[in-house]
Amino acid sequence: MLDKLKELGSSIGLNPADWSEQDIEEQKLGWYPGHPTPDDPLRWGRTFPEGARETLQNTQMRRNLGYATGKIRTKRNTRVEELPDWEELREAGSLIKRNTLAHLPELLETFEQKVTERGGIVHWARDAAEANEIAYSIIAAKGVDEVVKVKSMATQEINLNSYLEERGIEAWETDLAEMIVQLSHDMPSHIVVPAIHRNRSEVKAIFEARMEGRPRFATNEPRELAMAARAHLRKKFLSAKVAISGANLGVAETGTLAVYESEGNGRMCLTLPETLITVMGIEKIVPSYRDIEVFSQLLPRSATGERMNPYTSFWTGVTEGDGPQEFHLILLDNGRTNVMKDEVGREALKCIRCAACMNICPVYRVSGGHAYNSVYPGPIGAILTPQLLNATDRKDPATSLPFASTLCGACYDVCPVKINIPEILVHLRHTITEANRGGLPNAWDVAMKGTSSVMSSGKKMERAGNAMKAGRLAAGRDRKIGHIPLPVAKEWTGTRDVPAPPATSFRTWWNDEHEETK
Ligand code: SF4
């Protein structure tokens, strides 16, 4: 039966070959199966080409993604164009972040001191295991079996929800898109819009099958779906004793933290429960309170195309009679100090997680976030994931990520903190290639050596140009060369057509044209 269904799905271009019973069940319920929760959210186990081969079969996802990224891009461009000093703001954001990284140890110590002075409790976590254990021990001490959560990439990165679930604690995601991902037993595919790969019909099906109380909807109108989510979440907000959040930034000068969000769920989580636990990557620090001015302009415009997020929450330690009366801050390293060691690669730590690079990237927009096999997809994921994992061995699937790019540079153009992503991609490609030298050269090494030798000699280039003309014989009527079953050439032509070489090389044409002037 399972085989028959898989066959049927494949025949209509929907169904990857390795769907499980649960995947088939989800397809019957009305949505394309999600990606199961991996053991390590940074490394799901497959290379980018393997992941993309599967995601490219999901035509519905590609339609959803194309529509949603197009909309966000247009909004972002409108909001950016109305600021005459946008380039100066980008420069300021970049310099503040670079300065932060240069003084990170001192700034973190000041930040810890300020948070502590204001009644917060600071914990340091070297890795995901330590961060999860700290969060769990705080929650367990409160004797609760449920917590509410604000959308946070740091807690996704450490797989906190699964860790708590295995210990009998349910972590309820309260961001609408994050909730859709959670209910469909899926992984996020975008860092700002985690369910960007879903359309409203799928969301309706997910809510009807998995939301508490199994609501039924007359239509798939966003308002109707959002109202059901609102009613479901309100009960959680009012009963939760503990909330977990991330932070968009932390101010060293004052010990203040900030969360920018659009739905108000963050504000509820940050103010209603008695205890708040915030997990923040150590690179999220900014030196002074005035720096907020810069990021409050850069982030909303780049992330959602808004002048300002509808809800921007700031808090500093604990305030008597107002908001959570116990505040724990977990400062997460998890590979960041390793990234700091690389002078070129460390620029990735300037990232403010706006996702503008994803929305513009021609590779991400077609392949989707799950192809990257990490919670950090798109151009920033391609440079951040391998560095956080210190991945250089070609056998590590994360080393495929820096190669998942056309190097078109669009990500650099839109990045609000001017991270030169193409430069870091090339740098990481070089590092990975160098780290895997030794042993017998493979076909690519031989081909690259040969190309290098030909391209550094005018005479050899001329001979190669003449020899290439023979390639015209291999071209079809459309003047394209298809699959060539030879080493190296078969990898290149396996996914792309090569145009037939011209009948005359540039060199020959030039000589003919200038014959009389010789
Ligand atoms: S790399 Fe730049 S554009 Fe991409 S998410 Fe980070 S800040 Fe945004």
Residues whose N, C-alpha, C, O or C-beta is under 5 A from the ligand:
A	BS01	SF4	C351 I352 R353 C354 A355 A356 C357 I380 C411 V414 C415 P416 V417 I419
